[in-house]
Amino acid sequence: TTRLTNWYPGTGYPFVHADQHNLTPVIINPATQSFRLVNGNDGGVEYSDDGGITWHKTLNGYNTTQFYGVDKKHGSSEYIGGMQDNGTWRSTANPNMLSPWLNQLGGDGFDVSWHYTDPNKIIGSVQFNSFYRSLDGGITWEPATSGMSDVGSGAGIFISAIAKSQSDPDLLFAVGVSGIWRSDNFADDWTLTTPAGFWGYNGLSGQVKISRANPQIVWAGNSMNSSNRVHVSTDGGLTFTPTNNYTAATLGRITGMDTHPTQDSTAYVTFSIANAPKILRTTDLGQTWEDISGFGSNPTSNNGFPDVATYCVLVMPHTPDTLWAGTEIGLFESTDNGANWHLADNGLPAASIWDMRVVDDQVVVATHGRGIWSVTIPELLNAPPPVVTLSPRLNRLAQAPQGDLNIDIALRSVYDSTRVILNGQKYLTIFNSAPLDTILQYPVTQSGTVTVSLTAYKDGKTYKSAQRSASVILFSAPQVTYLNNFNTPSNDFVGTGFSVITPSGFNDPAIHTAHSYSNNLDISYTLIVPIIVASSNADIKFDEIAVVEPGDPGSVFGDPDFWDYVIVEGTRDGIQWIQLEDGYDAGR
C-alpha cells in the first residue's frame, strides 16, 4: 500500500481533503493507457492526471459543498452558511454560481444567524456548540459562549444549532447536555434553563426553534420516545414544559424542527426513521400531534410522502397552505396544508436539504451536497415578519465605586407598566411611552447577593426578562492614594481566579492566578477601595510578571491571534470599564 495524499500540510504528501467518498479512474487515452483519478471527498472533487503524484481541485462551477445551515442578509442578496468539514463561508453581494466566497470560520460549520435589523452582527458555529460572532459584518470574529458550559465533546452537540428570530433578532437559543441555553443580547452571554425531566442528549444533534409568529414561544428537543420529549416555552424561553408524545408509532431522534409564520401554537418536528412518520405537527402547543406525512402506524405513506430522511419544513407565509419539506432526495411540496405531497420539481436539484429560510422576497436553501440555492418569490414581501411586543432586557448589574448597585435595563417596547423585582419583592414600577434604556440605582446597605428581574405588562399579557444576580459589598471610604505590598492580610480585593498567596519559589505574597491558569476563561480581581483620581499627574504603579501565552509573531492587542493577555481597567459606574492601556502578554 502506498500513501498518496495527506490532509495536513507539511507532511511531504500532496494536500487532498480528508473523509473520502470515492475514487474513480477515468480513461483519458486508451492508446497510451493514461487515465485521470477523480476523488470525491468532504471538500468536493479533486483529480490527478499523473497517477496520484500531484492533485488539483475543481473550482468555481461544480458546487458540491455540504451545508447544514444558511441565512441571508436582510435587504441584500448576501448569504452565509456552515458546511461539513469546510467551515463557515459568506458571499459577497449578488453572487452567481462562479462567485468566490469569503472564509469566516474553520472546523465543521453548522448553524448561522445574520441579525435581521443590524447587518453588522453575525453568529457562526463550529462543532460542539463552539459559537462565534462578528460585530463588524464578518471582518473579525470573537468567541460567543460566555456563561455557557455546554461547549466541547460530551457537553455540546456536534451539529451546533442556533434558534433565531426575525421579530426579536437579539434573542438566541442553543441546546446541550445540561438543557436549553438562552441569550437575549446576541450571544454577549448565555443563561441556562434545565428542563424538569424528559431532556435528552446524544452528543450528535439537538433541535431548538423560536416561533416565527411569536418569540415568546420556543421549542426544543432531541428525541421523542419514552425518556425524551419535545419541550415548549411560552415565556420567551425562561421556563420549559415537556409536551405529550405521539403514540401511533415508535419514534426516536428528531432530525428537524420548525414553526408556523402566523400560528404561534403550531410546530413541526421531522424524523428520519424508516417505515415511520416523517413529519409531525401540533397546533395546540404539543398537547397533541398529527402525522402529516401519511405513515401513521403503517410502513408506507398514503399521501405521497417518501420514506426517506427528512430535515426541515417551511410554511410559506404568503400562502400558509403551501408547505415545503427538505428531504434526503430533494424538495417535496404540499399545497393543501399537508394532506397530500409531491416532488416539487421546480428546478432545485435532487439533493439532501437541511435548512430553508425566508428572508425578504427569497427562500434560501442549504443543500448537503449542492451548495446554497435561492429563489425569489415577490409575494413573500406581502407577509413580512410580525411586529411583536419584546420582552424587557436586564443588561447587567454592577456596583459603582460610590456604593450603589447600578441596574442597567432596556425597555424594548412600550408597556402598560414594568415592575423591577429585587430579591423576590417589587422594588419599583416604571411607565414608558417609548422604548427606553436607563440605569436604576439601588442603595447597598449590607453585603450579600442581590437578584433582579423585570416583569412588563402589555394588553393583559406578561413579558419577563432573564434574572441576574450580583454580589454586593460595603465599600471602604474613597481614598486619594492607595498602597498595598500584600505583606499584611487585607480584604481589599475580590474576584475569582486570583488569590494573594506565596507560592513555592516566591519570597513574598502577591496576587497570583493558578499555576497553570485555566484555558478559555476570563478572570478578574477588583480593588474595592474607591480611589479619587486627580485631574492631572495621576499614576498607577505595580510590579508584575505576566507569564501568559504570547500572541503570534507580529500580532498586537485587538488581533484575534493575540492570544492571552493582561489588562488593567478602571470604572466610574461599575458598568463601563475603561482600559488604562492596551492589554499585554509575556512578550511585553
LUMDOMAR-455509 format. One record per residue (C-alpha): residue number from 1; residue in three letters; y, z, x. Coordinates in steps of 0.05 Angstrom, whole numbers, plus 5000, padded with zeros to 4 digits. Example, Ala and Ser with C-alpha at 12.3 -4.5 7.8 and 13.67 -1.06 7.14 Angstrom:
! residues 2
   n res north   up east
   1 Ala  4910 5156 5246
   2 Ser  4979 5143 5273
END
This chain:
! residues 588
   n res north   up east
   1 Thr  5000 5000 5000
   2 Thr  5068 4980 5028
   3 Arg  5132 5012 5003
   4 Leu  5186 4961 4986
   5 Thr  5246 5000 4959
   6 Asn  5278 5068 4951
   7 Trp  5328 5096 4901
   8 Tyr  5361 5138 4956
   9 Pro  5409 5103 5004
  10 Gly  5400 5112 5079
  11 Thr  5324 5112 5078
  12 Gly  5315 5045 5112
  13 Tyr  5289 5013 5048
  14 Pro  5328 4967 5002
  15 Phe  5362 5003 4945
  16 Val  5330 4990 4877
  17 His  5339 5035 4816
  18 Ala  5282 5083 4801
  19 Asp  5240 5091 4738
  20 Gln  5204 5024 4740
  21 His  5184 4990 4675
  22 Asn  5151 4926 4700
  23 Leu  5144 4879 4760
  24 Thr  5133 4805 4745
  25 Pro  5122 4748 4796
  26 Val  5154 4682 4774
  27 Ile  5133 4619 4810
  28 Ile  5193 4580 4837
  29 Asn  5159 4524 4876
  30 Pro  5084 4513 4866
  31 Ala  5080 4466 4926
  32 Thr  5106 4519 4975
  33 Gln  5076 4577 4934
  34 Ser  5145 4611 4934
  35 Phe  5158 4660 4879
  36 Arg  5210 4709 4853
  37 Leu  5194 4782 4839
  38 Val  5231 4806 4777
  39 Asn  5235 4881 4768
  40 Gly  5255 4917 4704
  41 Asn  5277 4989 4711
  42 Asp  5324 5041 4681
  43 Gly  5381 5008 4720
  44 Gly  5369 4939 4690
  45 Val  5338 4879 4723
  46 Glu  5333 4865 4798
  47 Tyr  5299 4808 4835
  48 Ser  5274 4788 4904
  49 Asp  5262 4718 4930
  50 Asp  5231 4738 4996
  51 Gly  5172 4780 4975
  52 Gly  5210 4845 4967
  53 Ile  5247 4847 5034
  54 Thr  5315 4841 5001
  55 Trp  5335 4854 4928
  56 His  5392 4831 4883
  57 Lys  5417 4860 4817
  58 Thr  5432 4815 4758
  59 Leu  5504 4829 4737
  60 Asn  5551 4812 4680
  61 Gly  5520 4778 4621
  62 Tyr  5449 4805 4619
  63 Asn  5461 4871 4582
  64 Thr  5402 4918 4589
  65 Thr  5436 4986 4591
  66 Gln  5403 5042 4552
  67 Phe  5458 5080 4516
  68 Tyr  5448 5147 4480
  69 Gly  5518 5159 4454
  70 Val  5582 5119 4442
  71 Asp  5654 5128 4419
  72 Lys  5716 5085 4413
  73 Lys  5789 5100 4428
  74 His  5828 5106 4364
  75 Gly  5878 5048 4359
  76 Ser  5849 5007 4415
  77 Ser  5786 4967 4430
  78 Glu  5765 5012 4487
  79 Tyr  5696 5044 4489
  80 Ile  5657 5098 4526
  81 Gly  5583 5114 4527
  82 Gly  5529 5153 4563
  83 Met  5467 5117 4587
  84 Gln  5398 5133 4612
  85 Asp  5397 5147 4688
  86 Asn  5463 5109 4698
  87 Gly  5518 5158 4680
  88 Thr  5577 5151 4633
  89 Trp  5619 5088 4632
  90 Arg  5686 5069 4600
  91 Ser  5711 4999 4584
  92 Thr  5779 4970 4594
  93 Ala  5816 4944 4532
  94 Asn  5784 4887 4493
  95 Pro  5722 4877 4535
  96 Asn  5674 4819 4527
  97 Met  5602 4815 4550
  98 Leu  5623 4797 4621
  99 Ser  5677 4851 4630
 100 Pro  5666 4903 4683
 101 Trp  5667 4976 4661
 102 Leu  5692 5038 4697
 103 Asn  5643 5091 4720
 104 Gln  5663 5160 4695
 105 Leu  5605 5209 4708
 106 Gly  5538 5206 4744
 107 Gly  5468 5230 4726
 108 Asp  5439 5215 4658
 109 Gly  5496 5201 4610
 110 Phe  5489 5224 4538
 111 Asp  5537 5240 4481
 112 Val  5612 5228 4486
 113 Ser  5675 5243 4447
 114 Trp  5742 5207 4451
 115 His  5795 5252 4418
 116 Tyr  5819 5218 4355
 117 Thr  5892 5237 4360
 118 Asp  5902 5247 4435
 119 Pro  5872 5189 4474
 120 Asn  5881 5225 4540
 121 Lys  5825 5274 4520
 122 Ile  5753 5252 4530
 123 Ile  5687 5291 4533
 124 Gly  5626 5264 4570
 125 Ser  5559 5295 4584
 126 Val  5503 5298 4635
 127 Gln  5433 5325 4623
 128 Phe  5420 5397 4601
 129 Asn  5489 5409 4570
 130 Ser  5530 5393 4632
 131 Phe  5594 5374 4596
 132 Tyr  5656 5346 4629
 133 Arg  5724 5330 4602
 134 Ser  5783 5287 4622
 135 Leu  5854 5303 4601
 136 Asp  5885 5240 4631
 137 Gly  5847 5185 4596
 138 Gly  5788 5183 4644
 139 Ile  5824 5183 4710
 140 Thr  5799 5252 4731
 141 Trp  5744 5297 4703
 142 Glu  5731 5371 4704
 143 Pro  5672 5416 4683
 144 Ala  5678 5436 4609
 145 Thr  5626 5491 4599
 146 Ser  5670 5553 4606
 147 Gly  5636 5610 4568
 148 Met  5572 5570 4555
 149 Ser  5509 5600 4584
 150 Asp  5460 5547 4557
 151 Val  5470 5500 4615
 152 Gly  5414 5474 4660
 153 Ser  5340 5464 4652
 154 Gly  5308 5516 4607
 155 Ala  5373 5533 4572
 156 Gly  5409 5468 4554
 157 Ile  5378 5407 4522
 158 Phe  5362 5347 4565
 159 Ile  5393 5297 4516
 160 Ser  5460 5333 4513
 161 Ala  5491 5329 4444
 162 Ile  5564 5338 4422
 163 Ala  5586 5345 4350
 164 Lys  5657 5319 4337
 165 Ser  5705 5307 4280
 166 Gln  5759 5255 4270
 167 Ser  5794 5301 4220
 168 Asp  5793 5360 4269
 169 Pro  5784 5328 4337
 170 Asp  5792 5393 4377
 171 Leu  5730 5421 4343
 172 Leu  5665 5410 4382
 173 Phe  5594 5437 4378
 174 Ala  5533 5437 4423
 175 Val  5464 5469 4420
 176 Gly  5417 5504 4468
 177 Val  5362 5556 4474
 178 Ser  5409 5612 4451
 179 Gly  5436 5577 4389
 180 Ile  5498 5538 4370
 181 Trp  5560 5534 4414
 182 Arg  5629 5524 4384
 183 Ser  5695 5503 4416
 184 Asp  5759 5496 4376
 185 Asn  5801 5475 4436
 186 Phe  5765 5413 4461
 187 Ala  5719 5450 4508
 188 Asp  5771 5494 4540
 189 Asp  5720 5548 4526
 190 Trp  5658 5559 4482
 191 Thr  5632 5616 4438
 192 Leu  5561 5626 4414
 193 Thr  5532 5634 4345
 194 Thr  5460 5659 4346
 195 Pro  5424 5637 4282
 196 Ala  5386 5691 4245
 197 Gly  5316 5664 4254
 198 Phe  5282 5595 4250
 199 Trp  5321 5568 4310
 200 Gly  5280 5521 4353
 201 Tyr  5286 5497 4425
 202 Asn  5242 5447 4461
 203 Gly  5284 5431 4522
 204 Leu  5288 5357 4505
 205 Ser  5336 5349 4447
 206 Gly  5372 5383 4390
 207 Gln  5418 5358 4336
 208 Val  5487 5382 4313
 209 Lys  5538 5347 4269
 210 Ile  5605 5363 4235
 211 Ser  5613 5336 4165
 212 Arg  5655 5273 4163
 213 Ala  5682 5296 4096
 214 Asn  5699 5368 4113
 215 Pro  5698 5401 4183
 216 Gln  5683 5468 4150
 217 Ile  5612 5442 4141
 218 Val  5569 5439 4204
 219 Trp  5495 5422 4211
 220 Ala  5448 5439 4268
 221 Gly  5374 5439 4282
 222 Asn  5317 5418 4327
 223 Ser  5255 5412 4283
 224 Met  5233 5421 4211
 225 Asn  5168 5459 4207
 226 Ser  5142 5529 4193
 227 Ser  5180 5561 4250
 228 Asn  5243 5517 4254
 229 Arg  5293 5495 4203
 230 Val  5358 5457 4196
 231 His  5417 5505 4195
 232 Val  5484 5496 4159
 233 Ser  5552 5529 4164
 234 Thr  5605 5530 4110
 235 Asp  5658 5567 4151
 236 Gly  5673 5519 4206
 237 Gly  5614 5538 4249
 238 Leu  5627 5613 4255
 239 Thr  5562 5630 4219
 240 Phe  5499 5590 4202
 241 Thr  5445 5597 4149
 242 Pro  5375 5565 4152
 243 Thr  5363 5513 4098
 244 Asn  5299 5502 4060
 245 Asn  5246 5455 4088
 246 Tyr  5219 5390 4058
 247 Thr  5149 5406 4034
 248 Ala  5118 5340 4013
 249 Ala  5097 5322 4084
 250 Thr  5084 5355 4151
 251 Leu  5144 5342 4196
 252 Gly  5167 5364 4265
 253 Arg  5221 5346 4316
 254 Ile  5285 5317 4287
 255 Thr  5310 5255 4324
 256 Gly  5377 5247 4289
 257 Met  5426 5280 4242
 258 Asp  5485 5250 4204
 259 Thr  5533 5265 4147
 260 His  5568 5232 4089
 261 Pro  5641 5208 4093
 262 Thr  5662 5236 4025
 263 Gln  5608 5285 4002
 264 Asp  5611 5348 4044
 265 Ser  5545 5377 4017
 266 Thr  5506 5314 4037
 267 Ala  5470 5306 4103
 268 Tyr  5414 5263 4132
 269 Val  5360 5281 4183
 270 Thr  5316 5229 4216
 271 Phe  5246 5233 4245
 272 Ser  5202 5191 4290
 273 Ile  5133 5214 4266
 274 Ala  5081 5161 4249
 275 Asn  5058 5155 4176
 276 Ala  5111 5205 4153
 277 Pro  5182 5205 4124
 278 Lys  5236 5177 4169
 279 Ile  5300 5197 4132
 280 Leu  5311 5259 4091
 281 Arg  5374 5271 4051
 282 Thr  5403 5333 4020
 283 Thr  5461 5333 3971
 284 Asp  5463 5409 3960
 285 Leu  5474 5438 4030
 286 Gly  5400 5439 4045
 287 Gln  5373 5474 3984
 288 Thr  5331 5412 3970
 289 Trp  5313 5349 4009
 290 Glu  5290 5280 3987
 291 Asp  5256 5225 4027
 292 Ile  5297 5161 4021
 293 Ser  5252 5122 4069
 294 Gly  5197 5115 4017
 295 Phe  5139 5153 4050
 296 Gly  5136 5219 4014
 297 Ser  5065 5245 4025
 298 Asn  5038 5175 4038
 299 Pro  5026 5140 4105
 300 Thr  5067 5078 4087
 301 Ser  5135 5066 4056
 302 Asn  5142 5039 3985
 303 Asn  5215 5016 3993
 304 Gly  5214 4971 4055
 305 Phe  5229 5021 4110
 306 Pro  5189 5010 4174
 307 Asp  5141 5062 4204
 308 Val  5180 5067 4270
 309 Ala  5222 5118 4307
 310 Thr  5289 5129 4272
 311 Tyr  5351 5158 4306
 312 Cys  5413 5154 4262
 313 Val  5442 5139 4194
 314 Leu  5511 5111 4178
 315 Val  5541 5114 4108
 316 Met  5596 5062 4101
 317 Pro  5660 5099 4080
 318 His  5688 5040 4041
 319 Thr  5622 5025 4004
 320 Pro  5581 5090 4007
 321 Asp  5521 5059 3972
 322 Thr  5512 5018 4036
 323 Leu  5471 5056 4088
 324 Trp  5453 5033 4158
 325 Ala  5394 5063 4195
 326 Gly  5385 5057 4270
 327 Thr  5311 5049 4288
 328 Glu  5268 5032 4348
 329 Ile  5264 4959 4325
 330 Gly  5336 4948 4303
 331 Leu  5383 4959 4245
 332 Phe  5358 4969 4174
 333 Glu  5403 4968 4113
 334 Ser  5404 4994 4042
 335 Thr  5455 4970 3992
 336 Asp  5432 5016 3936
 337 Asn  5441 5085 3967
 338 Gly  5372 5088 4000
 339 Ala  5330 5063 3942
 340 Asn  5308 5001 3980
 341 Trp  5313 4978 4053
 342 His  5312 4912 4091
 343 Leu  5324 4888 4161
 344 Ala  5399 4878 4167
 345 Asp  5392 4812 4206
 346 Asn  5467 4809 4217
 347 Gly  5469 4789 4290
 348 Leu  5452 4854 4323
 349 Pro  5391 4847 4369
 350 Ala  5325 4879 4350
 351 Ala  5337 4936 4399
 352 Ser  5330 5011 4394
 353 Ile  5393 5041 4363
 354 Trp  5410 5113 4380
 355 Asp  5482 5122 4355
 356 Met  5532 5090 4307
 357 Arg  5605 5107 4298
 358 Val  5660 5084 4251
 359 Val  5728 5083 4286
 360 Asp  5787 5046 4255
 361 Asp  5760 4980 4228
 362 Gln  5699 4977 4273
 363 Val  5628 5002 4273
 364 Val  5607 5016 4345
 365 Val  5533 5017 4361
 366 Ala  5496 5047 4421
 367 Thr  5432 5009 4434
 368 His  5379 5036 4481
 369 Gly  5367 4972 4520
 370 Arg  5420 4921 4500
 371 Gly  5485 4958 4514
 372 Ile  5542 4974 4466
 373 Trp  5558 4929 4407
 374 Ser  5615 4930 4356
 375 Val  5631 4894 4291
 376 Thr  5699 4890 4257
 377 Ile  5699 4904 4182
 378 Pro  5771 4903 4157
 379 Glu  5754 4941 4093
 380 Leu  5740 5003 4135
 381 Leu  5815 5013 4141
 382 Asn  5816 5028 4067
 383 Ala  5775 5091 4079
 384 Pro  5806 5130 4137
 385 Pro  5783 5199 4158
 386 Pro  5804 5251 4106
 387 Val  5865 5295 4119
 388 Val  5840 5366 4113
 389 Thr  5864 5437 4119
 390 Leu  5848 5460 4190
 391 Ser  5824 5529 4210
 392 Pro  5875 5572 4247
 393 Arg  5863 5578 4321
 394 Leu  5865 5641 4363
 395 Asn  5883 5612 4430
 396 Arg  5880 5672 4475
 397 Leu  5892 5746 4483
 398 Ala  5928 5771 4545
 399 Gln  5962 5836 4564
 400 Ala  6032 5827 4591
 401 Pro  6058 5868 4651
 402 Gln  6103 5904 4601
 403 Gly  6040 5932 4568
 404 Asp  6038 5895 4501
 405 Leu  5978 5852 4483
 406 Asn  6002 5781 4471
 407 Ile  5964 5746 4415
 408 Asp  5972 5670 4422
 409 Ile  5957 5635 4356
 410 Ala  5962 5566 4326
 411 Leu  5971 5559 4250
 412 Arg  5949 5487 4249
 413 Ser  5961 5474 4175
 414 Val  6006 5501 4121
 415 Tyr  5972 5561 4089
 416 Asp  5989 5605 4030
 417 Ser  5982 5664 4078
 418 Thr  5947 5684 4142
 419 Arg  5921 5753 4159
 420 Val  5916 5777 4231
 421 Ile  5854 5822 4234
 422 Leu  5855 5872 4291
 423 Asn  5794 5916 4303
 424 Gly  5769 5901 4234
 425 Gln  5834 5920 4199
 426 Lys  5892 5879 4173
 427 Tyr  5948 5883 4224
 428 Leu  5998 5831 4200
 429 Thr  6007 5777 4147
 430 Ile  6042 5712 4165
 431 Phe  6072 5659 4119
 432 Asn  6085 5590 4147
 433 Ser  6117 5529 4114
 434 Ala  6098 5483 4172
 435 Pro  6045 5484 4227
 436 Leu  6064 5540 4275
 437 Asp  6048 5560 4346
 438 Thr  6070 5631 4361
 439 Ile  6056 5692 4403
 440 Leu  6050 5760 4370
 441 Gln  6057 5827 4406
 442 Tyr  6012 5887 4395
 443 Pro  6034 5952 4428
 444 Val  5978 5981 4471
 445 Thr  5975 6057 4463
 446 Gln  5907 6070 4495
 447 Ser  5857 6036 4540
 448 Gly  5797 6002 4507
 449 Thr  5776 5937 4474
 450 Val  5817 5901 4422
 451 Thr  5784 5850 4377
 452 Val  5826 5799 4339
 453 Ser  5813 5744 4288
 454 Leu  5854 5703 4238
 455 Thr  5838 5690 4165
 456 Ala  5881 5639 4128
 457 Tyr  5882 5623 4054
 458 Lys  5899 5557 4021
 459 Asp  5889 5539 3947
 460 Gly  5836 5593 3938
 461 Lys  5796 5574 4000
 462 Thr  5787 5613 4064
 463 Tyr  5795 5587 4134
 464 Lys  5777 5631 4194
 465 Ser  5787 5629 4268
 466 Ala  5737 5650 4320
 467 Gln  5740 5722 4341
 468 Arg  5765 5742 4410
 469 Ser  5765 5808 4447
 470 Ala  5805 5834 4505
 471 Ser  5802 5896 4548
 472 Val  5869 5931 4550
 473 Ile  5895 5988 4594
 474 Leu  5956 6031 4601
 475 Phe  5995 6000 4658
 476 Ser  6029 6041 4711
 477 Ala  6104 6043 4713
 478 Pro  6135 5979 4744
 479 Gln  6149 5984 4818
 480 Val  6198 5949 4864
 481 Thr  6147 5950 4922
 482 Tyr  6072 5958 4927
 483 Leu  6028 5973 4987
 484 Asn  5953 5985 4990
 485 Asn  5908 5988 5051
 486 Phe  5848 6010 5009
 487 Asn  5834 6069 5054
 488 Thr  5846 6115 4994
 489 Pro  5807 6102 4929
 490 Ser  5850 6075 4872
 491 Asn  5845 6043 4804
 492 Asp  5900 5992 4816
 493 Phe  5855 5931 4807
 494 Val  5809 5907 4751
 495 Gly  5763 5848 4744
 496 Thr  5692 5823 4753
 497 Gly  5660 5794 4815
 498 Phe  5703 5834 4863
 499 Ser  5700 5906 4887
 500 Val  5732 5950 4940
 501 Ile  5675 5965 4989
 502 Thr  5659 5970 5064
 503 Pro  5600 5923 5075
 504 Ser  5557 5924 5136
 505 Gly  5596 5895 5195
 506 Phe  5664 5917 5169
 507 Asn  5702 5978 5194
 508 Asp  5749 5988 5135
 509 Pro  5745 5980 5059
 510 Ala  5773 5917 5028
 511 Ile  5767 5873 4967
 512 His  5701 5835 4971
 513 Thr  5661 5787 4929
 514 Ala  5585 5790 4932
 515 His  5558 5760 4997
 516 Ser  5538 5706 4978
 517 Tyr  5581 5696 4916
 518 Ser  5553 5662 4854
 519 Asn  5558 5588 4841
 520 Asn  5593 5556 4780
 521 Leu  5633 5618 4765
 522 Asp  5707 5635 4766
 523 Ile  5720 5707 4786
 524 Ser  5786 5744 4789
 525 Tyr  5815 5811 4810
 526 Thr  5880 5833 4778
 527 Leu  5931 5882 4804
 528 Ile  5950 5924 4744
 529 Val  6012 5955 4775
 530 Pro  6071 5913 4750
 531 Ile  6118 5890 4805
 532 Ile  6192 5878 4795
 533 Val  6203 5815 4835
 534 Ala  6271 5808 4869
 535 Ser  6312 5747 4852
 536 Ser  6314 5728 4927
 537 Asn  6278 5745 4992
 538 Ala  6216 5769 4955
 539 Asp  6150 5763 4991
 540 Ile  6076 5779 4986
 541 Lys  6033 5791 5048
 542 Phe  5959 5806 5057
 543 Asp  5903 5797 5107
 544 Glu  5846 5754 5083
 545 Ile  5782 5717 5104
 546 Ala  5766 5661 5055
 547 Val  5693 5646 5071
 548 Val  5682 5594 5016
 549 Glu  5653 5525 5015
 550 Pro  5705 5476 5042
 551 Gly  5723 5412 5007
 552 Asp  5702 5343 5031
 553 Pro  5739 5317 5092
 554 Gly  5809 5294 5072
 555 Ser  5808 5328 5004
 556 Val  5866 5372 4982
 557 Phe  5875 5424 4927
 558 Gly  5870 5390 4860
 559 Asp  5820 5337 4882
 560 Pro  5752 5340 4847
 561 Asp  5717 5345 4915
 562 Phe  5760 5403 4939
 563 Trp  5703 5450 4922
 564 Asp  5710 5525 4925
 565 Tyr  5778 5556 4935
 566 Val  5820 5619 4931
 567 Ile  5886 5620 4893
 568 Val  5939 5674 4883
 569 Glu  5977 5675 4817
 570 Gly  6028 5718 4781
 571 Thr  6047 5725 4708
 572 Arg  6104 5749 4665
 573 Asp  6067 5750 4599
 574 Gly  5993 5751 4615
 575 Ile  5984 5681 4584
 576 Gln  6018 5634 4632
 577 Trp  5997 5645 4704
 578 Ile  6039 5615 4759
 579 Gln  6006 5596 4825
 580 Leu  6045 5624 4884
 581 Glu  6019 5569 4929
 582 Asp  5964 5517 4929
 583 Gly  5892 5540 4928
 584 Tyr  5859 5543 4997
 585 Asp  5789 5545 5026
 586 Ala  5755 5561 5092
 587 Gly  5787 5500 5124
 588 Arg  5856 5531 5120
END
